[in-house]
């Protein structure tokens, strides 16, 4: 009996060990797997190919991760949350070592990122902060509130507004656009711009004739230029009549292009009726050319090559057990945790300094002709 009991115990122990080993394999081992060193596949989940900047982001990261010794699985969600969730699920199933996610909807990834956590796969939130989950490890982006402040200050300077507390002459009219309501960055861009512009609203130097002054009135679904064009058409027809639009706060170049189309249809852009001051973001080629032509007035340049490089450094550090470089550990709370972040500085660009984009190697001189 003793021999038989020992035999049963040994078999049970062997089965327990085997099941435990299978469970550890399914979970992917330790959270960061630093002992594995370099190698393996990085999952890159980008939101869309409809913007040239996201195509460039994905390409830059894929190239730089490859140089760092990794393979990559680059996927685009076509602005559909269900596509991105399915793509991330597939990356987890394949056992990718790290996920870099630029979320289509920052609040829609809670369940799938719980699966990534259970599989021991770290997550870097790329450019757009992922919300409502503890299962995001780092955030790599630009100082997005500063983007809004640059746009707001450019409008103030270009309109030559005086000190807000003194007031000045006839008010200047402005219309306000915001980004996609599901993109967490939208509020940062908006809040940054409003910190600059609000004193001028309060003093009466700036007026929004449409009275659409709240962010939920100004958002642009999917950052779509066509949607922005329709809204601008409506604003002009209902709120301006024989009055002029002096400025438009636009958070993104694709939105700016749609706004300009609506303004041209309404007769702006001729010698007697110049276009308003119009901001933008991302220094997309079409908008930089528009700035050179004197249509769009300004954009905010965010060198996504540098963001990709920083993300690769962070990811490599996570996977090789090195210290991950961050420069902000207080400001980016996603509803569940404060996510340690590395933020890069954006730069304002208008007709006076488009050469900067050539000097930085972002575009060639020939591309800007």
Backbone torsions as a table, in degrees:
resi	resn	phi	psi	omega
1	UNK	NA	-41.3	-179.4
2	UNK	-62.8	-43.8	179.1
3	UNK	-61.4	-44.0	-179.9
4	UNK	-64.3	-39.4	-179.9
5	UNK	-64.9	-43.1	177.9
6	UNK	-61.8	-38.6	-179.9
7	UNK	-64.5	-43.8	178.9
8	UNK	-63.6	-41.7	179.5
9	UNK	-62.0	-41.9	-179.8
10	UNK	-63.4	-43.6	179.3
11	UNK	-63.8	-42.5	179.1
12	UNK	-61.6	-42.9	179.0
13	UNK	-62.6	-40.8	179.5
14	UNK	-63.6	-42.4	178.2
15	UNK	-63.2	-41.8	179.3
16	UNK	-61.7	-43.9	178.3
17	UNK	-61.4	-43.4	-179.1
18	UNK	-63.4	-43.8	179.6
19	UNK	-65.1	-40.3	178.6
20	UNK	-63.1	-40.9	178.9
21	UNK	-63.6	-41.8	177.8
22	UNK	-62.9	-42.1	179.6
23	UNK	-62.8	-39.6	179.9
24	UNK	-66.9	-39.1	179.5
25	UNK	-64.7	-41.4	-179.3
26	UNK	-64.3	-33.6	-179.3
27	UNK	-83.6	-6.0	176.0
28	UNK	78.8	15.2	177.0
29	UNK	81.2	-151.3	-177.7
30	UNK	-68.4	163.1	-172.3
31	UNK	-55.5	-45.4	-175.2
32	UNK	-110.3	-7.5	176.7
33	UNK	46.2	45.2	-176.1
34	UNK	-64.6	-23.5	-177.9
35	UNK	-71.0	-17.0	-178.4
36	UNK	-73.3	-18.5	-179.4
37	UNK	65.2	-153.3	-177.7
38	UNK	-76.7	168.9	178.4
39	UNK	104.6	171.0	-177.0
40	UNK	88.8	-173.7	-172.7
41	UNK	-115.0	137.7	175.6
42	UNK	-104.1	128.4	176.5
43	UNK	-88.6	124.8	179.8
44	UNK	-113.8	107.7	-177.6
45	UNK	-106.1	101.4	-179.2
46	UNK	-100.3	155.0	-170.9
47	UNK	-78.4	-38.6	-170.4
48	UNK	-163.5	156.7	170.8
49	UNK	-101.7	5.3	-177.2
50	UNK	-76.2	-14.1	176.3
51	UNK	-116.3	131.8	-177.5
52	UNK	-63.2	-26.4	-178.6
53	UNK	-66.2	-36.5	-179.8
54	UNK	-72.3	-32.5	174.1
55	UNK	-62.8	-44.6	179.6
56	UNK	-65.2	-41.0	178.8
57	UNK	-57.7	-50.3	-178.6
58	UNK	-62.0	-45.2	179.9
59	UNK	-62.2	-45.7	-178.4
60	UNK	-62.4	-44.1	-179.8
61	UNK	-67.2	-40.8	179.5
62	UNK	-60.0	-43.9	-179.3
63	UNK	-65.7	-42.2	-175.1
64	UNK	-76.5	-33.0	173.5
65	UNK	-65.7	-37.4	178.2
66	UNK	-62.4	-43.0	177.7
67	UNK	-63.1	-29.7	-179.7
68	UNK	-82.7	-2.2	174.7
69	UNK	103.6	20.4	-178.0
70	UNK	-122.9	156.0	166.5
71	UNK	-90.7	162.1	178.5
72	UNK	-133.5	152.9	173.6
73	UNK	-123.2	98.4	-174.7
74	UNK	-96.7	121.7	-179.0
75	UNK	-129.5	144.6	176.0
76	UNK	-116.6	133.4	-174.2
77	UNK	-87.6	-0.6	179.7
78	UNK	54.1	33.9	178.4
79	UNK	61.2	22.4	177.5
80	UNK	-116.8	118.9	-176.1
81	UNK	-57.1	-43.1	-177.2
82	UNK	-62.8	-32.9	176.2
83	UNK	-65.3	-45.8	-177.7
84	UNK	-65.7	-40.6	178.1
85	UNK	-60.8	-45.4	180.0
86	UNK	-63.1	-39.2	179.1
87	UNK	-64.7	-42.7	179.1
88	UNK	-66.7	-40.8	176.8
89	UNK	-57.8	-42.1	179.7
90	UNK	-65.3	-38.6	177.3
91	UNK	-62.8	-40.0	178.4
92	UNK	-65.2	-45.8	179.9
93	UNK	-59.1	-37.5	-180.0
94	UNK	-75.6	-8.3	177.1
95	UNK	78.9	30.7	177.0
96	UNK	-60.0	147.8	-172.9
97	UNK	-81.7	-25.2	-175.4
98	UNK	-151.4	143.5	174.4
99	UNK	-114.4	131.0	171.2
100	UNK	-114.3	116.8	-169.4
101	UNK	-124.3	120.6	166.8
102	UNK	-100.7	101.4	-166.9
103	UNK	-71.6	138.8	170.7
104	UNK	-72.2	-45.5	174.5
105	UNK	-128.5	113.6	-173.7
106	UNK	-63.2	-16.1	-176.9
107	UNK	-104.3	4.0	-169.9
108	UNK	-105.0	10.5	-172.5
109	UNK	-114.1	12.4	-174.3
110	UNK	-57.4	-50.3	-175.4
111	UNK	-67.2	-45.1	-176.1
112	UNK	-69.5	-31.8	178.6
113	UNK	-77.0	-23.4	170.0
114	UNK	-63.6	-39.1	176.6
115	UNK	-63.6	-40.9	177.8
116	UNK	-62.0	-42.1	178.6
117	UNK	-61.2	-46.3	-179.2
118	UNK	-63.5	-27.2	178.2
119	UNK	-87.9	2.6	178.9
120	UNK	73.2	25.8	-176.6
121	UNK	-103.9	116.0	177.7
122	UNK	-70.0	157.6	-175.1
123	UNK	-130.5	130.3	170.1
124	UNK	-109.3	122.5	175.7
125	UNK	-80.9	122.4	-171.2
126	UNK	-105.8	115.7	175.0
127	UNK	67.0	-43.7	177.8
128	UNK	-109.1	123.4	-177.9
129	UNK	-68.8	128.0	175.6
130	UNK	-79.9	132.8	-170.6
131	UNK	-107.4	157.4	166.7
132	UNK	71.5	22.9	-179.9
133	UNK	-147.5	144.4	173.1
134	UNK	-81.3	-11.0	-170.1
135	UNK	-92.5	45.1	169.8
136	UNK	-131.4	129.6	-168.7
137	UNK	-95.9	-39.5	-178.2
138	UNK	-145.0	161.4	180.0
139	UNK	-130.4	127.0	177.0
140	UNK	-119.6	124.0	-176.0
141	UNK	-163.0	-171.5	170.5
142	UNK	-100.6	166.8	174.4
143	UNK	-74.1	92.4	-169.2
144	UNK	-75.0	-27.0	173.1
145	UNK	-67.3	-35.9	177.3
146	UNK	-63.8	-33.8	174.8
147	UNK	-55.3	-49.3	179.3
148	UNK	-63.7	-38.7	178.7
149	UNK	-65.1	-39.1	177.5
150	UNK	-62.1	-42.5	179.2
151	UNK	-65.1	-46.9	-179.5
152	UNK	-62.8	-43.6	-178.8
153	UNK	-66.9	-34.7	177.6
154	UNK	-62.0	-42.9	178.7
155	UNK	-62.1	-44.9	179.1
156	UNK	-59.2	-46.6	-177.7
157	UNK	-67.8	-42.1	-175.9
158	UNK	-70.7	-32.8	177.4
159	UNK	-81.6	-5.8	178.6
160	UNK	55.5	46.9	178.0
161	UNK	-74.5	144.5	179.2
162	UNK	-81.0	-169.8	176.7
163	UNK	-64.5	129.6	-172.5
164	UNK	-60.1	-31.9	-177.1
165	UNK	-72.7	-16.8	-178.6
166	UNK	-93.4	-21.9	-175.0
167	UNK	68.9	171.6	179.8
168	UNK	-171.4	125.8	167.7
169	UNK	35.0	-145.5	-179.6
170	UNK	-72.7	138.3	179.5
171	UNK	-69.5	154.0	175.0
172	UNK	-101.6	142.8	-176.9
173	UNK	-95.1	144.4	-179.9
174	UNK	-143.9	146.6	171.0
175	UNK	-118.6	148.7	-169.4
176	UNK	-116.4	130.4	174.9
177	UNK	-122.4	145.4	175.9
178	UNK	-126.9	171.0	-176.9
179	UNK	-84.3	-161.0	-176.7
180	UNK	-67.4	134.9	-178.0
181	UNK	-66.5	-20.8	-179.9
182	UNK	-88.1	-5.9	-179.5
183	UNK	-95.4	119.0	-176.8
184	UNK	-60.5	-28.2	-180.0
185	UNK	-64.6	-25.3	-178.1
186	UNK	-53.1	-43.9	-177.4
187	UNK	-69.5	-33.0	178.9
188	UNK	-67.5	-44.8	177.3
189	UNK	-59.4	-47.4	-178.1
190	UNK	-62.3	-50.3	-177.0
191	UNK	-62.5	-38.5	177.9
192	UNK	-62.7	-44.6	179.4
193	UNK	-65.8	-41.3	-177.5
194	UNK	-66.8	-31.3	176.7
195	UNK	-60.2	-33.2	178.4
196	UNK	-82.2	-42.2	-170.2
197	UNK	-84.2	-27.8	-173.4
198	UNK	-55.5	-43.1	179.0
199	UNK	-58.3	-29.8	-179.8
200	UNK	-80.2	-29.9	170.5
201	UNK	-65.7	-45.3	-177.5
202	UNK	-63.2	-35.1	-178.7
203	UNK	-82.3	-11.6	-178.6
204	UNK	86.5	4.0	178.5
205	UNK	-74.0	-26.6	175.6
206	UNK	-120.5	136.5	176.6
207	UNK	-131.1	144.0	173.0
208	UNK	-105.4	100.3	-172.0
209	UNK	-64.4	-28.7	178.5
210	UNK	-75.0	-15.0	-176.1
211	UNK	64.2	16.2	176.5
212	UNK	-91.0	85.6	-171.4
213	UNK	-111.3	-3.0	179.5
214	UNK	-97.9	150.5	-175.7
215	UNK	-60.1	-35.9	-178.8
216	UNK	-71.6	-12.7	174.3
217	UNK	-89.8	-16.2	-170.7
218	UNK	-110.4	-6.1	-175.6
219	UNK	-66.5	155.0	-176.3
220	UNK	-126.8	106.4	-175.6
221	UNK	-55.9	128.9	177.7
222	UNK	60.2	19.5	179.6
223	UNK	57.5	30.0	-168.8
224	UNK	-82.1	126.5	-179.9
225	UNK	-64.3	-36.4	178.2
226	UNK	-64.6	-39.5	176.7
227	UNK	-64.1	-41.8	177.9
228	UNK	-64.1	-39.1	179.6
229	UNK	-61.8	-44.1	179.7
230	UNK	-63.5	-42.0	179.9
231	UNK	-65.6	-42.0	179.9
232	UNK	-64.3	-39.8	174.3
233	UNK	-54.2	-45.8	-177.2
234	UNK	-67.2	-41.7	179.5
235	UNK	-61.6	-44.4	-178.8
236	UNK	-63.2	-47.5	-174.5
237	UNK	-68.8	-33.5	-174.4
238	UNK	-92.5	-25.5	-168.8
239	UNK	-119.7	-7.3	-171.9
240	UNK	-118.1	-40.5	178.3
241	UNK	51.4	-115.0	179.7
242	UNK	-92.3	7.3	178.3
243	UNK	-95.0	160.4	-173.4
244	UNK	-106.2	144.0	168.3
245	UNK	-86.8	120.4	-177.9
246	UNK	-91.0	-26.9	-175.9
247	UNK	-156.3	152.8	174.4
248	UNK	-134.5	124.1	171.6
249	UNK	-83.0	110.8	175.6
250	UNK	-118.2	131.9	-175.3
251	UNK	-85.3	-10.1	-171.1
252	UNK	-154.3	144.1	-175.2
253	UNK	-58.0	-41.3	180.0
254	UNK	-62.1	-36.7	174.7
255	UNK	-67.5	-40.2	-179.5
256	UNK	-60.6	-40.6	179.6
257	UNK	-61.1	-42.1	177.7
258	UNK	-65.2	-40.8	178.4
259	UNK	-61.6	-44.0	-180.0
260	UNK	-62.7	-39.1	178.0
261	UNK	-60.3	-42.5	178.8
262	UNK	-65.8	-41.8	-179.9
263	UNK	-64.2	-41.4	178.1
264	UNK	-63.3	-39.4	178.7
265	UNK	-63.6	-27.3	179.4
266	UNK	-89.5	3.7	175.2
267	UNK	101.7	0.1	176.3
268	UNK	-76.3	156.4	178.1
269	UNK	95.0	4.2	174.3
270	UNK	-94.7	173.9	-178.4
271	UNK	-60.2	-37.2	-176.8
272	UNK	-86.6	-15.4	-177.0
273	UNK	-138.0	79.9	-177.9
274	UNK	-64.7	158.4	177.6
275	UNK	-65.8	152.8	174.4
276	UNK	-67.4	172.1	168.8
277	UNK	-72.5	126.1	-174.5
278	UNK	-131.6	124.6	179.4
279	UNK	-89.9	178.7	177.2
280	UNK	-169.2	-171.1	-179.4
281	UNK	-160.1	143.8	172.4
282	UNK	103.5	-7.7	178.5
283	UNK	48.4	48.4	175.2
284	UNK	-70.7	147.8	-170.9
285	UNK	-56.4	-44.9	-178.8
286	UNK	-60.3	-37.3	-179.1
287	UNK	-76.4	-35.2	176.3
288	UNK	-63.5	-40.9	175.7
289	UNK	-64.1	-37.8	177.3
290	UNK	-63.1	-39.7	177.2
291	UNK	-63.1	-44.0	179.5
292	UNK	-62.7	-34.3	178.4
293	UNK	-76.1	-11.0	-179.6
294	UNK	89.0	23.5	179.0
295	UNK	-99.8	-86.0	171.2
296	UNK	-61.1	144.8	-172.5
297	UNK	-97.5	-37.3	-172.7
298	UNK	-149.2	153.8	169.4
299	UNK	-140.3	164.7	174.7
300	UNK	-110.0	120.3	-177.3
301	UNK	-86.6	122.4	174.1
302	UNK	-121.9	109.3	-175.4
303	UNK	-74.2	95.6	-175.4
304	UNK	-68.9	-17.4	173.6
305	UNK	-63.8	-40.1	178.7
306	UNK	-69.9	-36.4	177.2
307	UNK	-65.8	-42.1	177.0
308	UNK	-61.1	-44.3	-179.8
309	UNK	-61.6	-42.3	179.3
310	UNK	-65.3	-39.8	179.0
311	UNK	-63.9	-41.0	177.6
312	UNK	-62.3	-42.8	177.7
313	UNK	-60.3	-43.9	-179.7
314	UNK	-64.8	-45.2	180.0
315	UNK	-63.2	-43.2	178.9
316	UNK	-63.0	-40.3	178.7
317	UNK	-63.5	-42.5	178.1
318	UNK	-57.9	-46.6	-171.9
319	UNK	-80.5	-15.7	-179.8
320	UNK	-111.4	9.2	174.8
321	UNK	75.2	20.4	178.6
322	UNK	-93.1	167.8	177.2
323	UNK	-71.1	130.5	-179.1
324	UNK	-86.9	125.9	-177.9
325	UNK	-78.0	123.3	173.8
326	UNK	-133.7	160.5	177.5
327	UNK	-131.9	10.6	175.5
328	UNK	-150.1	117.8	-179.1
329	UNK	-122.8	17.1	-173.9
330	UNK	-129.0	-25.2	-163.7
331	UNK	-100.6	-10.8	-171.4
332	UNK	-116.1	78.7	177.0
333	UNK	-91.5	126.3	-174.0
334	UNK	-98.6	14.9	-178.8
335	UNK	100.1	-20.1	178.1
336	UNK	-123.7	-30.8	-178.1
337	UNK	-157.7	160.2	170.9
338	UNK	-87.7	118.2	-174.2
339	UNK	-91.1	123.1	176.7
340	UNK	-63.5	135.5	-169.0
341	UNK	-132.1	154.7	165.7
342	UNK	-119.3	122.7	-176.8
343	UNK	-114.2	133.1	174.6
344	UNK	-99.6	160.1	-176.9
345	UNK	-93.1	129.8	174.2
346	UNK	-83.9	163.8	-177.0
347	UNK	-132.6	133.4	176.3
348	UNK	-77.3	134.3	-179.3
349	UNK	-129.6	131.6	169.7
350	UNK	-135.4	-165.2	-174.2
351	UNK	-60.8	-25.6	-175.5
352	UNK	-75.1	-20.6	-175.4
353	UNK	-136.6	28.4	176.0
354	UNK	-63.4	-20.3	177.5
355	UNK	-60.8	-25.0	176.9
356	UNK	-54.4	-38.6	-177.6
357	UNK	-66.9	-31.4	175.7
358	UNK	-76.6	-44.0	179.8
359	UNK	-59.6	-35.1	-179.7
360	UNK	-81.6	-5.2	-179.7
361	UNK	76.7	14.8	-179.5
362	UNK	-75.0	-40.6	171.9
363	UNK	-130.9	160.8	171.3
364	UNK	-91.4	160.4	177.9
365	UNK	-59.8	-36.9	179.9
366	UNK	-64.0	-35.4	179.2
367	UNK	-65.3	-29.1	-176.1
368	UNK	-90.1	-1.5	178.5
369	UNK	-78.1	NA	NA
